[in-house]
């Protein structure tokens, strides 16, 4: 079973329910986009999939290739093939990108197996070239003093090096100008293929001009209330989200 399956997921932060019975299947080889207004629970969903401790799953399942991962720590989920690109990547002063990525790649090797330095750097530079990142980037501390575009390119570089089975990209377009959006989107498109399922979370249709999704889902008040193809994103760009809310048979928050 090669898919990431979310079944009737309910999530609280404190006493407030944020995700209310969400179900979705992301197959390997497909790109799913989730759109929705502010406060609909999109980023909460991404953080829960990644294992953020501030959120409580009250019911439901998340199955990765048939295995429930909700009981796993974030690093265990990552080693099994899940990747989360953050909306707001953290700075890690004093840790170079080269050493950070080398430790991450090493952690995925079998016990006793060592990462060969020449092979590692050859692969790293290949991925950096594809993302139009200068070689001296590797000596910089992770995200420290980076522009928005540099932070997002660094997230996609991590994705390229870790080669996940499933990638959740939380508002990858946030804070990017047109040139940075083009470069980052190009990096994501180079990573598309039959072995990776991608879940894009975004507010805006413009990202989907560059990364064309197979499916688009609309999330309102913690639920997916509408799904379609890329044309749905164009409708949302034209009409906004009110027309979706008005078409619901019951309030999304019930």
C-alpha positions, 0 to 999 in steps of 0.5 A: 500500500503506497500511500499516506492515508488520513482517516477521520482525523480530529485534532485539539490544541488545548480544549479547542478542536482545530481539525474536525474529521478530516480524511485524505489519501496522498498516493506516491506519484501524485501532488495534492494541494490543500487550499483554504482561508486563514484559520481553517487548520491547514498548518495544524494538519501539517504540524500534526503529520510531522509530530508536533507535541503541542497538538493532541489527536483525539481520534483518527489514524494516519497510515504511511504505507499501511503503518499507523505513525501517530505513536511515532516520534518526529524523527522516527516518522522522518526516518520512515520517509516523511518530510515536512517543509516548514512555513517558518523555518528555524535558525540554527546558529553555529551549525553549518548546512553541510554538517546539518545535512550530513548528520540527517543523511547519516541518520538514515543509514544502517547501524555501522554504515558510514557516509562517504564524504566524497559521495556525499558532497558530490550529491549535495552539490548536484542538488544545490546546482539544481536549486541555483544555490552557490557552493559557499552556501554550505558553510553558512549556519542553517537559516541564520540571516537568510532571506525568505527565498534562501530559507525555502530553497534550503528546505527544498535542498533538505527534501532533495537530500533526504529523498522522502516517500511523502513530503508535506510542504507548508506554505512553501510560497510564503514570503517569496518574490517571483524569482524565488518562487520560480526557483523553489517551484522548479526544485520541487518539480525536479523531485516529482516522480512515481516514488514520492507523494507531495502534499502542498499547503497554500493560500494562493493559486499562483504557486499552482501555476508553477507546481501543477497539482493532480488534485486540489482540496478546499479546507474550511474550519478543519474539514475538507469540504470540496475536491477537484482538479487544478481548475478548482484553484482557478475558481477559488482565485476568482471567487474566493472562499465565501462561495464554498462556505455558502454551498455547504449543507451544514456549517463546516464547524459543526 
